[in-house]
Amino acid sequence: MIAQNIQRSFERAFGTACFLSYFALLFFRHTEEMAGMHLPYAIAVGILFVTVFVACAHMADRLDKAGPARLSIIACVLCTLGALLLEVTLAPFLFALGGLLSLLGCVMLFLILGKNLAFYDHQERICQLSAAFLMGAAIIAIAATLVDAAMFIVVLLLPILTALHLCVLKTNKGTFSFASLDATRKSHQFSLTVLFTTAVTGLVWGIALCLIVRPSYPTIAAPLYFALPIALAGLLSLVDLFKFKKVSESMLLRLFATAAFVAIAPLPFVPVWIQQLCGAYLFLAFSFDTIVCFSAMGEVARFNQISPYWVFGISLAYYFSGAFIGYLGFEWAFAQGTMPALAATCSVTLLLIIWCSNYVFSDSYPSSESIADLAEASTSLLINESRPALWQRKIDRVVEQYELTARQQEVFRMLVRGRNAQYVAEKFFISNSTAKAHIHNIYRKLDIHSQQELINLVENTETPAPEATPAERKASKIDDPRTASESKR
């Protein structure tokens, strides 16, 4: 069974792997145009890239109507033409046009692949992303060892293979449908905590990219420094998923600051080749966070049944905002050529990451509840469930009063029946950490902090008296003395 799941994931991940390879190889081939003396151009590209993601998120319904096959073909044409213009032209205008076409094609493929991820449950999604990292790294490593002309041909073929795979890929679309953009905006609000976590993860990846593309080293070194760590991360993620199950969102957030500090703190004091190794280490350590981030985007869309284009458009805008800030910030620091500039940049970055670890990430999940609290909650439930009609009316009243979304109502009704995050995760095929995050969102909306407080809230809710049935009203009239005397008259 495990072998079949892994094989299926590799088949599904082929298009994602090809696109990841195209995106990375295109970046490595044109790093010089994006940095150094062309730093303003790189800033403009970053702003435009993020803006296109946001614009596509606001056109989610139109993208849905176009369909993935048509969008894949359009994206393939844009990526291929863009790569061709970037490679063969010397005219600034045509070069800029090639960059714009590539950028638009990449955004479209990111969103299409993201929507495909939203159709799978948690385990399938993690397995598929890990397989994509592993295969994509292999393609990058092979292409990096080829002569320049052969590498260019590979770059041109990769978006074509991505589009062909997306056109023939069959997802489990019959299981459910996603909401429209208007319905999505009404029912879902992005948590700033989640978006900030996504941006900081992108920030670290941007720093890692900057470290491994230092101009003093041959072109072949940068792709290999990138490919080998993410291949190892993909392999370890697959092994952990089916064997150990130790890597979780909460564990990664706890280790976030420590993992970043190990690589960023020594940068001002070590030679260039060690800085490149630090970049490779960051790719290895934070590939897990990136896999979890992308999986969480698909999980949010699937769990809430909202527009995947909206979710991935907004989330990836934050991710790449962080990536461009990290890349360009450290590129600027290296361009200064002085230790104080690099030391100041490293210090500011580490302070930001440490602040996030202590104040932002800690708000991602509900506070832990003691055994005594859980026992008290169980006792309260036994008492209230002896009055099922009244208890149900109180639950309905809370749902109406706090305007819980359809999915929040389902989770809320599980919680008031004594279910925990593990049960919610198994019920909806999501990760335990994501279930905790959704429970935390409900707690925050109700202004409570534990399951016992949730039960107390329902207990103390005033409910209107239930309307009497026709039979009860007739019986009450017969029992009423005034009604009886009037009938005798």
N, C-alpha and C positions, 0 to 999 in steps of 0.2 A: 504493500500500500504506500509506504514512504517513497519507494523508488518510482512508483507511478505518479505520485504528486510532484516529485522533483522533475521528472521528465515532462509532465504537462506544463509546469512552470517555465521550464527552459523553452518549450515551444511557444508559449504565450509571450515570453520576454524577448524574443528574437528582434522584433521591431524596436522595442525600447533600447536594446543593446546597440543596434545599428545607429539609432539617433544619438545616443550618448557618445558613441565613437565619433560621429560626424561633428557634434558640438565641440568636443574636446580637441579633435585634430584641427578644426578650423581655427580655434582659438590659438593653438600652439603655432600654427603656420603664420599667423598675423599678429603675434604678440608685439613685435617692434612697432607696428602702426598704432597699437593701442596704448603704448606706454612711452616713457622717456620723453623725447622731444614732442611727441604727439599726445601728451597727457590731456590737454583740453578736448581733443577729439574723443578720447576714451571716456571722459566725463559726459560728453554729449551722447555717446552711444549708450552709456548706462542709464541716463535719464530717459532716453527714448525707449529703451528696452522695457523699463518698468512701466512707462506710460502706456505702451501697447498692451501689456498684460492687463492693466486696469481697464483700458478701453474695451478689450475683448470680454472682460468680465461683465461689462455693462451691455454687451451685445450677445448675451448667452442664448437668448431665445432664437436669434437669427442663426447662430452657429448650430443650434439643435436642428433647425429646419433644413439647413444645408446638408446635414448628414455627415458621418465620419468618412465615408468613401470619397465624396466630392472634396471635402476639406483636406483629406490626405493627399489627393492628387494636386490640388492647388499648392499646398505646402511643399510638396516634392518639387514642383516646378520652380517655386520661389527659392528654395534652398540650392537647387542645382545651378540656376542662373546666377544666384548671388555668389556661389563659390567660384564659378567660371569668371565672373567679372573681377572678383578680388584677386584672382590668380594671374590673369593674362593682360590686364589693362594697366597702363601707367598714368592715364588721365585722372586727375583728382576727382572730377565729377563722376566718372564711371565707377571709380573705386568706391566712392561714397554710396552710389546707387547699389553696388554689389553688397555692401555692408547692410544697407537698409533692407534689401530683398532677403538676405540671409536671416536677418533679425526677425522679419515678419514670418518667414517660414518656420523658424525655430519656435516662436511663440505659439503658432498654430499646432505644431506637432506636440509641444509640451501639453497643451490643453487637451488634444485628442487622446494622447496616451494617459493623461490624468483621468479623463472620463472612463476609459477602459478599466483603470485600476479601481474605480468606484463600484464596479459590478462584482468585485470579489470580496470574500470575507477576510478577516484579519490574517489568518494563517496563509491563505492563498496569496494575499497581497505582499506580505513580507517575503515569502518564498520567491515570488515573481520578481520583486525588486532586487533581491540578492542574486538571483540568476542573471538579471540584466547587468548588474555591476560586474559579475564574473565574466560573462561573455563579452561585454563591452570593453573591459580591460584587455582581454585577449586580442580583440580586433585592433585596439590602439597599439598594443605592444608589437604585433606583427607589422602593422603599417609603418611604425616608427623605424623599423629595421630596413625598409625598402628604400630604393633610390627615390629621388624627389619626384620624378615623373610618375612612377608607379604609385607613390603615396597620393599624388593628386588625383589619379584615376580612382583610387579607393574612396577618396573624399567625395567625388562626384557620384559614385555608385551607392553610397550609404543611404542618402535620403530616398533614392529610388527603391531600395530594398525595404526601407521603413514603410513607405507608402504601400507597396505591394503586400507586405505582411498585414498592415492595418485593414486593407481591403478584403482580405480573406479570413481575418481573425473573427471567430464566433464567440461572443460573450453570452453569459446567461442573462440576456435581456428580458426574458419572459418572467423573471421572478418579481420584479417591481418596476415602477416608473418614477422618474424624478419630477419635482415640482417646477413650475414656470419661474421666471425671474421675479415677477411681482410677488408670487406666493413665497418665494425664498426670502425676499427682503422682509416680508411681514413676519415670518415665523422664525428667522434666525438672525442673530447678531454675533459678529466675530468677537471672541474674547481677546482683549488687548494683551493679556498674558500669553496666550497661544501665539498670536502674531509676533510679539516681541521675541519669544523663544525661537520662532522660525527665522526671524531676521538675524539674531545673534548666531544661530547655526550657520546661516549663509555668510556672516561676517568672518567666521573662522575659516570656512572654505575659501573665501576670497584671499585671506592672508596666506593660506597654504599655496594657492595658485601663484601668488606673487613670489613666494620663496623659491619655487622650483623652476621658474622661468627666468632666472637671472641671466642677463645677456652674455656673461663671460663663459658660459658653458655651451657645448654643441647642442643643436636642435634636437637630436635624438634623445638626449638625456632627459629633457622635460617630460615628454610623453611617458617614458618609462618610469620616472619618479612618480607620475600620476597613476599609471596603469597598475603597477605591481601592488601598491598599498590597497587600492580599492578592490582588486581581485582577491587579495587575502581577506579583506573585510567581508566581501560577499560570501566567500567560502566559510568563514567563521560564523557568519550570520545563519547560513543554511544548517551548519552542524548544531549550533545552539538551538535553532528552531525545532529540530526533530530529536535532539539528544538531551540537552541540558535545560533549556528554557530559563536561562538565568538573565539574559539581556532584556530589560524592560525600560519603559519610558522614565519611570521614577528613578531607577538605578543610573541611567545615563545622565539625568539632570543632577543627581547628587555628585557625580564624578566630573561634571562639565568643567568647573573652574580648575580642578586639579589637573585634568588632562591638557587643558589649554596652557596652564602655567608652565608645565614641564617643557613645552616647545617654544613659548613666546619669551619667557623671562631671560634665557641666555642669548638671545639673538644679537644684542649689541656687542657681545664679547667674544664671538666665535667667528671663524673664517667662513667664506661663502659656501664651501662644500658641506660644512656642518649645518648651515642654514637651510640648504636644500634637503638634507636629511630630516631636519625639523619639519619642513614642509611635507615631506613624505609621511612622517609620523602623524602629523595633523590629519592628513587624508585617511590614514588607517583608523585613527581614533574617532574621527567625526563622520566617517562613512556610516557608522551605525546610527548616529543622530540624524543624518540626512535620510537614510532609509526609513527611520521612524517618522520623520517629518512628512515625507511624501506619502507614507502609509496613512498617517493621521489625516491628511487632506482627503484622501479617498474614503476614509472611515467616517469623517464628518458628513460628507455628501451621502454616503450609503445609509448611515444610521438615521439621519434626519430626512432622507429622501428629498434633498434639495438639489439645486442645479450644480452639477460638477464643474461646469465652466466658470460659474461665479466663484465657487470655493477655490479652485485652483488658480484662477486669474488673480484674485486678491492675495491669496497666500504666497504665490510665486512672486508677486510684485514685492512683497516684504522680504522674501528669501533673497532675491537678486539685488534688492536695495542694499541689504547687508553685505552681500558678496562684492558688489562694486565698491562700497565704502571701504571694506577691508582691503581689497586689492589696490585701489587707488591711493588709500591712505599710506600703506606701506611702500608702494611704489614711489610716492612723493618723499617719504623718509629716506629711502635708499638713494634717491636722486640728489639729496642734499649732500651726501658723501661725508657726513659727520656723525660721530657717535652720539652726541647729545640729542640730535633730531630723532634718531632711531630709538634711543632710550626713552625719550618723551612719548613717542608713539606707542611703544610697547607698554609703558606704564599706564597710559590712558586706556589702552585696550584691556589690560588686565583688570584695572579698577572697574571698568564697565562690566566685564564678565563676572567678577566677584560680586559686584552689586546685584547683578541679575540672579546669581546663585543664591544669595541670601534673602532677597526681597521679592523678586519676580517669580522665580521657579517655585519658591516655597508656597505660593498661592495657587499652584496648579491642581492640588488635590485636597479633599476634605481632611480636617484634622483627625487624627486617629482617635477612636473611641475605646474606652476601657471596657474590660469584661463586665464590670459592675453596671456600666451604662447600657450595654447590650442586654444584660439580664433584666434590668428595669424595663427596657423597651419590650422585651418578650412578655413580661408580666402584664404590662399595660395592654398589649395586643390581645392576650387571653381574655381580659375583662371586656374589652370593647367588641371583640368578635362574638360575644354572647348576645349582643344587640345588633344584629347584622343590618336591619333596615335603617336604624338611626345612624349607624356608623357609615353606611354607604351614602346617606344624604349629606353627612358632614364632609366626606371625601369629595363629593361632587361640588359642594359649596366652595371648598378651598380651590379646586381646579378652576371654577368659574371666577372666583374673586381675584386670583393671581394671574389669570390669563395664561395658563400653561399651554405650550404647543402640544400637538397631537403626540409626538414622541415623548415629550416631557411628562405628559399624562400617563403614558404607559409605564414609564420608569417610576413615577410617583406612586402609582397604584401598587407596584411591586414593593416599594419601600414601606408603605403603610401596612403591608402584609408580612413584614419581617424579613424580606429578601435583602441580600447584600450585593456588593459590587460584583462578586464572582458569579452570582446567579444572573445578573443583568448581562455580564459579558458573554456567558454561555448562551443566553436566550437570544441575543442579537448578533452573535458571531463577531464580537469586537474584542479588543484587548482589555485586560483588567484595568490598566491605567486609564484608558479612554472611558470605561464605565465609571471609574472614580471621578474623572473630570466632569462627566455629565451629571453625576450625583451632586458634585460640588456646585455646578451651575444652578441646579434646582434649589439647593440649600441657600445659595446666595440670593436667588430670586425670592425665596420665602423668608429671608433674613433669619436663618437658623444655622446651627453648627453641628447637629448630630441627629441620629435617627430618633432618639428619645424626644428631642425638641420638636421634631416633625410630628410625632404622635401626639405630643402635648398641644401643638397647634391645631391639629384636627379635633382633638377632644374639646378644646375651648371655643371652637367655631359654633356660632349660633346659626341654627337652621330654622326656616319657616316650618310651621306645622304642615304635615302632608294633607293634601286634599282628600276629602272623604269620597268613597266610591258611591254610585247611585244606590246600591243596596244598603250601605251604611247610612246614607242620608234618609232613606225611607224608614229604616229601623229607628233612627233617632227621632223622627217625627212621631212614630207610634208611641215611643217611650215618654215623649214630652207631655206632661199633664195638661198644659194649655191646649195643645193640639187635640188631645183626647176629649176635653170638655167642649171644644168648638164643634167637634164631629157629632157629639151627642145632641147639641142644639139643632 
